[in-house]
Amino acid sequence: MNAVTTPAKLHDCRDAFVAVLERLGADNPKVVAVCNDSVGSSKLGGFKSRFPERLVNVGIAEQNMVGVGAGLANGGLLPFVCGASCFLTGRSLEQVKADIAYSNANVKLVGISSGMAYGELGPTHHSIEDFAWTRVLPNLPVIAPCDSIETAAAVEWAARHPGPVFLRLSRVGVPDLLPEGHVFELGKANLLRDGDAVTLIANGTLTHRMMKAADILAAQGIEARVLNMATVRPIDVDAVVAAVRDTGAILTAEEHSTFGGLGSAIAEVVVAEAPAPMKVLGVPGIFAPTGSAEFLLDEFGMSPAAVADAARTLIARKPGRA
């Protein structure tokens, strides 16, 4: 499947999330939303208007928010717990661990404005550790959809899944890459573009940048495979092994620290199953400075042109190329 790489319209994945949430709420009276004084940033205004008795706003108290979500689930309801990802995960990690993951509570954690989407608010609002914090917890699938279509499909899947889920959503507009009617499958990567020279892997806001990088490489006669790896846990081992077998090199990019995130998860597979040259792009183990998300991604070497440059350098490291 070779997807369209440069569609003009950008979509906010939060809009897709709340559209599905409202539809679920209309179909199932057990669906409730819980938030941390974030009705606006989580775009829950429509849900609040339609189902005022089913929205619980705990205020700026994220630990309490997660506990409330667990209690509602224990009472037989289906809670979607929403808040800025940096606070939902970092501030309430113990509650996520004990009340949600360990208890296998049927709570859907929705981390809004992940990565560096709150770039102008500075390091305290960057959420570039949330993959690392959540993917180590048993029972907790970790999902970062690449566009509004995958977001809607992932929310539908999460509502059916009989256990906890962490959905990582950005507020940054992205183009749709997947086809209408896409069905989300946990732990399955999407092949967006095929190639044999190198494999580019990303999720969330970085996926469309990888597609643009593949366009740059194609214009230079280099065909890159592009995988959308929305599920960080469980990782698609088969897709990674096939990528190494078919292309011989893997480059990942993520709106996250280079420690503990998507690149680390894929590197664990590469080392154990299919050793090959690999490069991980992300925030290099520092606190990201203040600036727009677009500026920061470019600053950390994740513009399409920089990704293409890194891919060419990686290809030169493939066995037999020295």
NUMARLUM-106526 format. One record per residue (C-alpha): residue number from 0; residue in one letter; x, y, z. Coordinates in nm, 4 decimals. Layout:
+-----+------+----------+----------+----------+
:  nr : rest :        u :        v :        w :
+-----+------+----------+----------+----------+
: NUM :    A :        X :        Y :        Z :
...
+-----+------+----------+----------+----------+
This chain:
+-----+------+----------+----------+----------+
:  nr : rest :        u :        v :        w :
+-----+------+----------+----------+----------+
:   0 :    M :   0.0000 :   0.0000 :   0.0000 :
:   1 :    N :   0.1489 :   0.3349 :  -0.1068 :
:   2 :    A :  -0.0474 :   0.6046 :   0.0736 :
:   3 :    V :  -0.0913 :   0.9614 :  -0.0438 :
:   4 :    T :   0.1915 :   1.1492 :   0.1233 :
:   5 :    T :   0.0982 :   1.5154 :   0.1024 :
:   6 :    P :  -0.2771 :   1.5674 :   0.1497 :
:   7 :    A :  -0.3625 :   1.9320 :   0.2059 :
:   8 :    K :  -0.6084 :   1.9048 :   0.4941 :
:   9 :    L :  -0.4831 :   1.8683 :   0.8502 :
:  10 :    H :  -0.6914 :   1.7054 :   1.1217 :
:  11 :    D :  -0.6850 :   1.7323 :   1.5006 :
:  12 :    C :  -0.6972 :   1.3786 :   1.6431 :
:  13 :    R :  -0.8854 :   1.5101 :   1.9456 :
:  14 :    D :  -1.1814 :   1.5822 :   1.7173 :
:  15 :    A :  -1.1878 :   1.2203 :   1.6015 :
:  16 :    F :  -1.1626 :   1.1019 :   1.9620 :
:  17 :    V :  -1.4560 :   1.3059 :   2.0912 :
:  18 :    A :  -1.6723 :   1.2265 :   1.7875 :
:  19 :    V :  -1.6411 :   0.8554 :   1.8633 :
:  20 :    L :  -1.6772 :   0.9131 :   2.2379 :
:  21 :    E :  -2.0054 :   1.0962 :   2.1876 :
:  22 :    R :  -2.1313 :   0.8208 :   1.9597 :
:  23 :    L :  -2.0322 :   0.5595 :   2.2169 :
:  24 :    G :  -2.2043 :   0.7639 :   2.4857 :
:  25 :    A :  -2.5257 :   0.7713 :   2.2850 :
:  26 :    D :  -2.5163 :   0.3946 :   2.2327 :
:  27 :    N :  -2.4010 :   0.2926 :   2.5803 :
:  28 :    P :  -2.5197 :   0.4667 :   2.8997 :
:  29 :    K :  -2.2215 :   0.3196 :   3.0864 :
:  30 :    V :  -1.9732 :   0.5382 :   2.8953 :
:  31 :    V :  -1.8459 :   0.8218 :   3.1146 :
:  32 :    A :  -1.5692 :   1.0805 :   3.0839 :
:  33 :    V :  -1.3382 :   1.1935 :   3.3638 :
:  34 :    C :  -1.1069 :   1.4936 :   3.3286 :
:  35 :    N :  -0.8732 :   1.7206 :   3.5237 :
:  36 :    D :  -1.0188 :   2.0653 :   3.4567 :
:  37 :    S :  -0.9511 :   1.9991 :   3.0887 :
:  38 :    V :  -1.2961 :   2.0057 :   2.9298 :
:  39 :    G :  -1.1670 :   2.2555 :   2.6738 :
:  40 :    S :  -0.8280 :   2.1082 :   2.5906 :
:  41 :    S :  -0.9733 :   1.7561 :   2.5814 :
:  42 :    K :  -1.2586 :   1.8898 :   2.3638 :
:  43 :    L :  -1.5189 :   1.7344 :   2.5904 :
:  44 :    G :  -1.7635 :   2.0256 :   2.5590 :
:  45 :    G :  -1.9957 :   1.8348 :   2.3284 :
:  46 :    F :  -1.9960 :   1.5292 :   2.5540 :
:  47 :    K :  -2.0682 :   1.7512 :   2.8537 :
:  48 :    S :  -2.3602 :   1.9160 :   2.6760 :
:  49 :    R :  -2.5139 :   1.5846 :   2.5690 :
:  50 :    F :  -2.4416 :   1.3840 :   2.8849 :
:  51 :    P :  -2.3818 :   1.6324 :   3.1693 :
:  52 :    E :  -2.4426 :   1.3697 :   3.4366 :
:  53 :    R :  -2.1731 :   1.1479 :   3.2817 :
:  54 :    L :  -1.8802 :   1.3900 :   3.2874 :
:  55 :    V :  -1.6774 :   1.4044 :   3.6087 :
:  56 :    N :  -1.4406 :   1.7019 :   3.6351 :
:  57 :    V :  -1.2153 :   1.6413 :   3.9354 :
:  58 :    G :  -1.0187 :   1.9629 :   3.8918 :
:  59 :    I :  -0.6404 :   1.9800 :   3.8858 :
:  60 :    A :  -0.5974 :   1.6528 :   4.0746 :
:  61 :    E :  -0.4673 :   1.3900 :   3.8365 :
:  62 :    Q :  -0.3965 :   1.1228 :   4.0980 :
:  63 :    N :  -0.7537 :   1.1527 :   4.2197 :
:  64 :    M :  -0.8753 :   1.1509 :   3.8595 :
:  65 :    V :  -0.7167 :   0.8110 :   3.7909 :
:  66 :    G :  -0.8549 :   0.6743 :   4.1176 :
:  67 :    V :  -1.2024 :   0.7995 :   4.0292 :
:  68 :    G :  -1.1732 :   0.6285 :   3.6911 :
:  69 :    A :  -1.0780 :   0.3015 :   3.8580 :
:  70 :    G :  -1.3697 :   0.3312 :   4.0985 :
:  71 :    L :  -1.6164 :   0.3960 :   3.8196 :
:  72 :    A :  -1.4852 :   0.0925 :   3.6323 :
:  73 :    N :  -1.5191 :  -0.1206 :   3.9449 :
:  74 :    G :  -1.8795 :  -0.0008 :   3.9583 :
:  75 :    G :  -1.9471 :  -0.1347 :   3.6103 :
:  76 :    L :  -1.9098 :   0.1847 :   3.4096 :
:  77 :    L :  -1.6791 :   0.2449 :   3.1107 :
:  78 :    P :  -1.4639 :   0.5487 :   3.1938 :
:  79 :    F :  -1.2451 :   0.7440 :   2.9526 :
:  80 :    V :  -0.9989 :   0.9361 :   3.1710 :
:  81 :    C :  -0.8686 :   1.2401 :   2.9818 :
:  82 :    G :  -0.5941 :   1.4897 :   3.0536 :
:  83 :    A :  -0.2697 :   1.6361 :   2.9282 :
:  84 :    S :  -0.0429 :   1.3367 :   2.8832 :
:  85 :    C :   0.2438 :   1.4899 :   3.0816 :
:  86 :    F :   0.0214 :   1.5120 :   3.3919 :
:  87 :    L :  -0.1962 :   1.2047 :   3.3361 :
:  88 :    T :   0.1155 :   0.9857 :   3.3282 :
:  89 :    G :   0.3875 :   1.1648 :   3.5220 :
:  90 :    R :   0.1839 :   1.3038 :   3.8087 :
:  91 :    S :  -0.0276 :   0.9933 :   3.8623 :
:  92 :    L :   0.2051 :   0.7111 :   3.7585 :
:  93 :    E :   0.1637 :   0.5231 :   4.0872 :
:  94 :    Q :  -0.2146 :   0.5284 :   4.0495 :
:  95 :    V :  -0.1884 :   0.4175 :   3.6852 :
:  96 :    K :   0.0350 :   0.1320 :   3.7991 :
:  97 :    A :  -0.1648 :   0.0141 :   4.1011 :
:  98 :    D :  -0.5253 :   0.1193 :   4.0363 :
:  99 :    I :  -0.5336 :   0.0610 :   3.6615 :
: 100 :    A :  -0.2633 :  -0.1776 :   3.5329 :
: 101 :    Y :  -0.2157 :  -0.4031 :   3.8372 :
: 102 :    S :  -0.5904 :  -0.4138 :   3.8993 :
: 103 :    N :  -0.6568 :  -0.4697 :   3.5272 :
: 104 :    A :  -0.9298 :  -0.2070 :   3.5535 :
: 105 :    N :  -1.1423 :  -0.1416 :   3.2470 :
: 106 :    V :  -1.0281 :   0.2222 :   3.2209 :
: 107 :    K :  -0.9282 :   0.3999 :   2.9005 :
: 108 :    L :  -0.6527 :   0.6528 :   2.9719 :
: 109 :    V :  -0.6407 :   0.9249 :   2.7078 :
: 110 :    G :  -0.3257 :   1.1355 :   2.7118 :
: 111 :    I :  -0.4023 :   1.4595 :   2.5292 :
: 112 :    S :  -0.1475 :   1.7020 :   2.3828 :
: 113 :    S :   0.1338 :   1.4491 :   2.3977 :
: 114 :    G :   0.4912 :   1.4922 :   2.2837 :
: 115 :    M :   0.5827 :   1.8592 :   2.2459 :
: 116 :    A :   0.2383 :   1.9793 :   2.1416 :
: 117 :    Y :   0.2405 :   2.2254 :   2.4342 :
: 118 :    G :   0.5776 :   2.3485 :   2.3111 :
: 119 :    E :   0.5336 :   2.7147 :   2.3984 :
: 120 :    L :   0.4544 :   2.6239 :   2.7615 :
: 121 :    G :   0.7994 :   2.4751 :   2.8084 :
: 122 :    P :   0.9583 :   2.1621 :   2.9539 :
: 123 :    T :   0.7070 :   2.1126 :   3.2359 :
: 124 :    H :   0.4346 :   2.0593 :   2.9750 :
: 125 :    H :   0.6307 :   1.8444 :   2.7297 :
: 126 :    S :   0.5254 :   1.4815 :   2.7454 :
: 127 :    I :   0.8345 :   1.3087 :   2.6119 :
: 128 :    E :   0.8596 :   1.0365 :   2.8763 :
: 129 :    D :   0.5087 :   0.8868 :   2.8617 :
: 130 :    F :   0.5937 :   0.5942 :   2.6306 :
: 131 :    A :   0.8729 :   0.4887 :   2.8662 :
: 132 :    W :   0.6558 :   0.5181 :   3.1761 :
: 133 :    T :   0.3538 :   0.3340 :   3.0367 :
: 134 :    R :   0.5023 :   0.0632 :   2.8182 :
: 135 :    V :   0.6737 :  -0.1052 :   3.1139 :
: 136 :    L :   0.3410 :  -0.1664 :   3.2903 :
: 137 :    P :   0.1813 :  -0.5108 :   3.2445 :
: 138 :    N :  -0.1766 :  -0.5290 :   3.1136 :
: 139 :    L :  -0.1562 :  -0.1812 :   2.9549 :
: 140 :    P :  -0.1610 :  -0.1548 :   2.5739 :
: 141 :    V :   0.0088 :   0.1675 :   2.4599 :
: 142 :    I :  -0.1243 :   0.3210 :   2.1371 :
: 143 :    A :  -0.0301 :   0.6385 :   1.9459 :
: 144 :    P :  -0.2479 :   0.6771 :   1.6342 :
: 145 :    C :  -0.0981 :   0.8497 :   1.3302 :
: 146 :    D :  -0.4077 :   1.0345 :   1.2074 :
: 147 :    S :  -0.7740 :   1.1028 :   1.2738 :
: 148 :    I :  -0.8875 :   0.7855 :   1.0972 :
: 149 :    E :  -0.6663 :   0.5638 :   1.3106 :
: 150 :    T :  -0.7653 :   0.7599 :   1.6207 :
: 151 :    A :  -1.1330 :   0.6870 :   1.5619 :
: 152 :    A :  -1.0610 :   0.3207 :   1.4945 :
: 153 :    A :  -0.8410 :   0.2919 :   1.8045 :
: 154 :    V :  -1.1062 :   0.4494 :   2.0285 :
: 155 :    E :  -1.3645 :   0.2046 :   1.8951 :
: 156 :    W :  -1.1245 :  -0.0818 :   1.9653 :
: 157 :    A :  -1.0444 :   0.0487 :   2.3130 :
: 158 :    A :  -1.4120 :   0.0625 :   2.4054 :
: 159 :    R :  -1.4472 :  -0.3069 :   2.3161 :
: 160 :    H :  -1.1233 :  -0.4164 :   2.4845 :
: 161 :    P :  -1.1994 :  -0.5634 :   2.8315 :
: 162 :    G :  -0.9151 :  -0.3969 :   3.0175 :
: 163 :    P :  -0.6996 :  -0.0860 :   3.0507 :
: 164 :    V :  -0.5651 :   0.1076 :   2.7511 :
: 165 :    F :  -0.3401 :   0.4122 :   2.7137 :
: 166 :    L :  -0.4177 :   0.6239 :   2.4078 :
: 167 :    R :  -0.1606 :   0.8940 :   2.3290 :
: 168 :    L :  -0.3092 :   1.1766 :   2.1210 :
: 169 :    S :  -0.1615 :   1.5044 :   1.9975 :
: 170 :    R :  -0.3279 :   1.8393 :   1.9447 :
: 171 :    V :  -0.1057 :   1.9117 :   1.6405 :
: 172 :    G :  -0.2882 :   1.8842 :   1.3073 :
: 173 :    V :  -0.1795 :   1.5944 :   1.0868 :
: 174 :    P :  -0.2908 :   1.4698 :   0.7436 :
: 175 :    D :  -0.4882 :   1.1490 :   0.7136 :
: 176 :    L :  -0.2735 :   0.8650 :   0.5828 :
: 177 :    L :  -0.4902 :   0.5587 :   0.6379 :
: 178 :    P :  -0.7983 :   0.4756 :   0.4286 :
: 179 :    E :  -1.1515 :   0.5446 :   0.5431 :
: 180 :    G :  -1.2935 :   0.2395 :   0.7165 :
: 181 :    H :  -0.9566 :   0.1370 :   0.8590 :
: 182 :    V :  -0.9928 :  -0.1212 :   1.1356 :
: 183 :    F :  -0.7448 :  -0.0966 :   1.4208 :
: 184 :    E :  -0.5591 :  -0.4143 :   1.5223 :
: 185 :    L :  -0.3575 :  -0.4100 :   1.8419 :
: 186 :    G :   0.0076 :  -0.4940 :   1.7846 :
: 187 :    K :  -0.0088 :  -0.4716 :   1.4053 :
: 188 :    A :   0.1933 :  -0.2157 :   1.2088 :
: 189 :    N :   0.0564 :  -0.0587 :   0.8914 :
: 190 :    L :   0.2660 :  -0.0712 :   0.5760 :
: 191 :    L :   0.2201 :   0.2757 :   0.4265 :
: 192 :    R :   0.4877 :   0.2500 :   0.1593 :
: 193 :    D :   0.7078 :  -0.0361 :   0.0429 :
: 194 :    G :   1.0760 :  -0.0248 :  -0.0396 :
: 195 :    D :   1.3944 :  -0.2259 :  -0.0107 :
: 196 :    A :   1.6684 :   0.0235 :   0.0855 :
: 197 :    V :   1.5745 :   0.1144 :   0.4450 :
: 198 :    T :   1.2713 :   0.1020 :   0.6740 :
: 199 :    L :   1.1366 :   0.4202 :   0.8354 :
: 200 :    I :   0.9181 :   0.3587 :   1.1430 :
: 201 :    A :   0.7150 :   0.6128 :   1.3384 :
: 202 :    N :   0.3790 :   0.6764 :   1.4989 :
: 203 :    G :   0.1677 :   0.9757 :   1.5963 :
: 204 :    T :   0.2734 :   1.3103 :   1.4508 :
: 205 :    L :   0.5982 :   1.1714 :   1.3069 :
: 206 :    T :   0.4383 :   0.9294 :   1.0619 :
: 207 :    H :   0.3547 :   1.1869 :   0.7971 :
: 208 :    R :   0.7066 :   1.3303 :   0.8280 :
: 209 :    M :   0.8430 :   0.9846 :   0.7523 :
: 210 :    M :   0.6247 :   0.9711 :   0.4428 :
: 211 :    K :   0.7637 :   1.3045 :   0.3276 :
: 212 :    A :   1.1178 :   1.1808 :   0.3942 :
: 213 :    A :   1.0414 :   0.8747 :   0.1813 :
: 214 :    D :   0.9335 :   1.1091 :  -0.1010 :
: 215 :    I :   1.2684 :   1.2894 :  -0.0760 :
: 216 :    L :   1.4567 :   0.9607 :  -0.0842 :
: 217 :    A :   1.2519 :   0.8325 :  -0.3793 :
: 218 :    A :   1.3450 :   1.1427 :  -0.5786 :
: 219 :    Q :   1.7065 :   1.0381 :  -0.5204 :
: 220 :    G :   1.6439 :   0.6828 :  -0.6365 :
: 221 :    I :   1.6195 :   0.5333 :  -0.2853 :
: 222 :    E :   1.3051 :   0.3374 :  -0.2054 :
: 223 :    A :   1.2195 :   0.3385 :   0.1652 :
: 224 :    R :   0.9652 :   0.1231 :   0.3402 :
: 225 :    V :   0.7435 :   0.3203 :   0.5820 :
: 226 :    L :   0.5716 :   0.1534 :   0.8756 :
: 227 :    N :   0.3175 :   0.3175 :   1.1028 :
: 228 :    M :   0.3803 :   0.1502 :   1.4397 :
: 229 :    A :   0.0846 :   0.2839 :   1.6357 :
: 230 :    T :   0.1083 :   0.0136 :   1.9012 :
: 231 :    V :   0.4161 :   0.0629 :   2.1182 :
: 232 :    R :   0.3124 :  -0.2208 :   2.3472 :
: 233 :    P :   0.2767 :  -0.4903 :   2.2257 :
: 234 :    I :   0.5232 :  -0.4153 :   1.9449 :
: 235 :    D :   0.4775 :  -0.5849 :   1.6065 :
: 236 :    V :   0.7748 :  -0.8227 :   1.6181 :
: 237 :    D :   0.6934 :  -0.9832 :   1.2836 :
: 238 :    A :   0.6862 :  -0.6480 :   1.1017 :
: 239 :    V :   1.0219 :  -0.5460 :   1.2496 :
: 240 :    V :   1.1895 :  -0.8762 :   1.1626 :
: 241 :    A :   1.0478 :  -0.8614 :   0.8085 :
: 242 :    A :   1.1735 :  -0.5038 :   0.7730 :
: 243 :    V :   1.5267 :  -0.6085 :   0.8665 :
: 244 :    R :   1.5108 :  -0.9069 :   0.6322 :
: 245 :    D :   1.3807 :  -0.7056 :   0.3376 :
: 246 :    T :   1.5607 :  -0.3715 :   0.3792 :
: 247 :    G :   1.8579 :  -0.4355 :   0.6071 :
: 248 :    A :   1.8337 :  -0.1139 :   0.8113 :
: 249 :    I :   1.5817 :   0.0553 :   1.0447 :
: 250 :    L :   1.5366 :   0.4227 :   1.1287 :
: 251 :    T :   1.2803 :   0.5307 :   1.3878 :
: 252 :    A :   1.1531 :   0.8772 :   1.4807 :
: 253 :    E :   0.9289 :   0.9809 :   1.7666 :
: 254 :    E :   0.8065 :   1.2851 :   1.9563 :
: 255 :    H :   0.9604 :   1.1417 :   2.2724 :
: 256 :    S :   1.2926 :   1.0895 :   2.4425 :
: 257 :    T :   1.5281 :   0.8502 :   2.2669 :
: 258 :    F :   1.5317 :   0.6588 :   2.5970 :
: 259 :    G :   1.2546 :   0.4072 :   2.6567 :
: 260 :    G :   1.0150 :   0.4903 :   2.3735 :
: 261 :    L :   0.9255 :   0.3509 :   2.0317 :
: 262 :    G :   1.2863 :   0.3312 :   1.9152 :
: 263 :    S :   1.3865 :   0.1457 :   2.2295 :
: 264 :    A :   1.1002 :  -0.1023 :   2.1877 :
: 265 :    I :   1.2029 :  -0.1726 :   1.8284 :
: 266 :    A :   1.5724 :  -0.1940 :   1.9209 :
: 267 :    E :   1.4859 :  -0.4650 :   2.1736 :
: 268 :    V :   1.3397 :  -0.6697 :   1.8882 :
: 269 :    V :   1.6269 :  -0.5966 :   1.6496 :
: 270 :    V :   1.8937 :  -0.6980 :   1.9023 :
: 271 :    A :   1.7159 :  -1.0185 :   2.0004 :
: 272 :    E :   1.5731 :  -1.1312 :   1.6680 :
: 273 :    A :   1.7399 :  -0.9658 :   1.3692 :
: 274 :    P :   2.0547 :  -0.7576 :   1.4328 :
: 275 :    A :   2.0973 :  -0.4796 :   1.1766 :
: 276 :    P :   2.2096 :  -0.1151 :   1.1525 :
: 277 :    M :   1.9588 :   0.1087 :   1.3301 :
: 278 :    K :   1.9156 :   0.4765 :   1.4166 :
: 279 :    V :   1.6755 :   0.6242 :   1.6748 :
: 280 :    L :   1.5631 :   0.9848 :   1.6262 :
: 281 :    G :   1.3921 :   1.1738 :   1.9072 :
: 282 :    V :   1.4732 :   1.4076 :   2.1939 :
: 283 :    P :   1.8285 :   1.3035 :   2.2930 :
: 284 :    G :   1.7944 :   1.2573 :   2.6670 :
: 285 :    I :   1.7544 :   1.6242 :   2.7588 :
: 286 :    F :   1.4726 :   1.8538 :   2.8636 :
: 287 :    A :   1.3378 :   1.9970 :   2.5405 :
: 288 :    P :   1.3379 :   2.3787 :   2.5394 :
: 289 :    T :   1.0433 :   2.6110 :   2.4866 :
: 290 :    G :   0.9230 :   2.6514 :   2.1301 :
: 291 :    S :   0.6543 :   2.5369 :   1.8894 :
: 292 :    A :   0.6216 :   2.1643 :   1.8269 :
: 293 :    E :   0.7153 :   2.2200 :   1.4623 :
: 294 :    F :   1.0302 :   2.4098 :   1.5599 :
: 295 :    L :   1.1321 :   2.1530 :   1.8216 :
: 296 :    L :   1.0885 :   1.8544 :   1.5906 :
: 297 :    D :   1.3046 :   2.0265 :   1.3295 :
: 298 :    E :   1.5559 :   2.1281 :   1.5970 :
: 299 :    F :   1.5980 :   1.7654 :   1.7019 :
: 300 :    G :   1.6646 :   1.6420 :   1.3495 :
: 301 :    M :   1.3170 :   1.5217 :   1.2583 :
: 302 :    S :   1.2330 :   1.7422 :   0.9617 :
: 303 :    P :   1.1654 :   1.5329 :   0.6496 :
: 304 :    A :   1.4958 :   1.6482 :   0.4997 :
: 305 :    A :   1.6897 :   1.5592 :   0.8156 :
: 306 :    V :   1.5222 :   1.2182 :   0.8323 :
: 307 :    A :   1.6194 :   1.1550 :   0.4706 :
: 308 :    D :   1.9790 :   1.2541 :   0.5479 :
: 309 :    A :   1.9874 :   1.0195 :   0.8464 :
: 310 :    A :   1.8460 :   0.7396 :   0.6335 :
: 311 :    R :   2.1175 :   0.7824 :   0.3711 :
: 312 :    T :   2.3859 :   0.7705 :   0.6411 :
: 313 :    L :   2.2262 :   0.4561 :   0.7839 :
: 314 :    I :   2.2122 :   0.2867 :   0.4437 :
: 315 :    A :   2.5870 :   0.3408 :   0.4118 :
: 316 :    R :   2.6333 :   0.1324 :   0.7280 :
: 317 :    K :   2.4576 :  -0.1738 :   0.5883 :
: 318 :    P :   2.6810 :  -0.4814 :   0.5577 :
: 319 :    G :   2.8673 :  -0.4865 :   0.2281 :
: 320 :    R :   2.8462 :  -0.1078 :   0.1873 :
: 321 :    A :   3.1673 :  -0.0184 :   0.3715 :
+-----+------+----------+----------+----------+
